[in-house]
């Protein structure tokens, strides 16, 4: 077993357990006051902060493992509804940036009501093309991680709104646009480098937590191994637009068979 394998074992076995205990314990203190006793306002705020940051660590661990699995060529491909993954990804991203809104959306079942509440909070979502109704064949978890990272990034840096769209008739196209401070031209060269991009060198932002750029480097790594491409359009003071295009894994296999 090489050093990389040892590191992955450490991440999976030695870190995932303690983080899960923290998340569960903090959640119980918040939700089961009848068992653990009432909380003061300041205590509740502190525990909510613990829960948010433990959830961030849990998400980061998941991303690290997913990127490793991708590097090893491991895919769990199946048909899935893109609209369902989009909804889950939006709620996951909001859990960190706007947890109260995420909690409200969790109980919304009707799609029109879900979209209406998002729009009221400046989040415009559109799903068109083949994959509005037809399933997409690829690794569902990887698509979800890509969407969640791009949406989280847009939520942190937006001024008032973001636009999220899913389209495509063969390849799946994901688009996320924010109206934030944008990324200066010299920052665009390092935006996908691990730990190379943060709030300071991006020209500001409204998020309370500076980004380390690891999410975007994960996105690029995942898109690459999935046979897709990611593009960035941005101008300082004029927002940022990420576009991801991923071919169906089924289509990729058919092309290889033809060759």
SULUR-V831652 format. One line per field, one symbol per residue. ss: DSSP state (h for helix, s for strand, l for the rest). phi: phi as a letter, one per 30 degrees, with the letter a starting at -180 (. if undefined). psi: psi as a letter, one per 30 degrees, with the letter a starting at -180 (. if undefined). A space follows every 50 residues. Layout:
ss = ???
phi = ???
psi = ???
This chain:
ss = llhhhhhhhhhhhhhhhhhhhhhhhhhhhhhlhhhhllllhhhhhhhhhh hhhhhhhhhhhhhhhhhhhhhlllllsssslhhhhhhhhhhhhhhhhlhh hhhhhhllllhhhhhhhhhhllsssssllhhhlllsssshhhhhhhhhhh hhhhhhhllllssssssllllsssssssllllllhhhhllllllllllll lllllllllllllhhhhhhhhhhhhlllsssssslllllsssssssllhh hhhhhhhhl
phi = .dddddddedddddcddeddddddddddddcbddccjdcdddddddddde dddddddddddddeddddddedicbcdadaddddddddddddddeddbdd dedddecdcddddeddddddciccbbbbieddcddccadedddddddddd deddddcdcbbbcbbbajcbdcccbbbbcddibdeddddcdcddicbbdd ccjjlcddcddcidddddedddddddicbbbbbabeibibbcbbbbdddd ddddddddd
psi = kleeeeeeeeeeefeeeeeeeeeeeeeeeefhffefllkleeeeeeeeee eeeeeeeeeeeeeeeeeeeeeggjkiklklkeeeeeeeeeeeefeeeiee eeeefegjekeeeeeeeeefggjkkkjlaegeeklkjajeeeeeeeeeee eeeeeefleellkkkkakfdlkkkkkklhaflkleffffgegkkgfklee gfgalfkfkkkffeeeeeeeeeeefggalklkklkkgglkjkkkjklkee eeeeeeee.
